[in-house]
């Protein structure tokens, strides 16, 4: 039975899951490749924007600060990697949907509406997380470069610098999407809201460790600016999940109360 004709609640054999996984991987890969073509032409302006903090540092401190390519093909390799990262961001609506549709197969009408809500929330949050990382990068570069001794030149490896920036940007984008996944798991009955709320200590510790890893240890201000929205999103997701569980419990109780007189009438012996 194909994915298109599969009925809700029907079981799919292992080969069916593998075929569906292959199909969704092909769709996601095609979207990334097409977005990568566009990213190739946008890579030069992006590289100029990445280089801007170093140019600013060199101007303010009257020193040499520039990107350094350590091989003849380094410039081509960097442009290709910029295009790849841009492709992941531009194609995020497609591969996010493919991941969710594979995790929760055979969507009912209600679950399709939930999926639309997931995409409508996850994609803006992913882009907002990427934008937050992009805005923090110049401050981090200026702070770290300021530790160079006076009179020294700052020759930064282009490859290492790009990895540092893009890993931070994509990591924050993914972190901003995680609360949406918590809400969705709650909506499909996998994760109760109280369980999310009871894990707040673990969440605080995880956010603190995450922000410490993606920001310089000395830059406490950047850690705070990143940690606050992440914690706000987590507790917002927990609150939404708890409210949803309470509403579901009330609807279930009301449905049982409506059925109880009918059940009692059926149990009464005939005269």
PEHU-V242192 format. One record per helix or strand of 3 or more residues. SS is the DSSP state (alpha for helix, beta for strand). FROM is the first residue (numbers start at 0). LEN is the number of residues. If there is no record, write none. Layout:
SS:FROM:LEN / SS:FROM:LEN
This chain:
alpha:13:48 / beta:64:4 / alpha:73:17 / alpha:91:12 / alpha:108:37 / beta:153:4 / alpha:157:30 / alpha:192:6 / alpha:199:15 / alpha:219:48
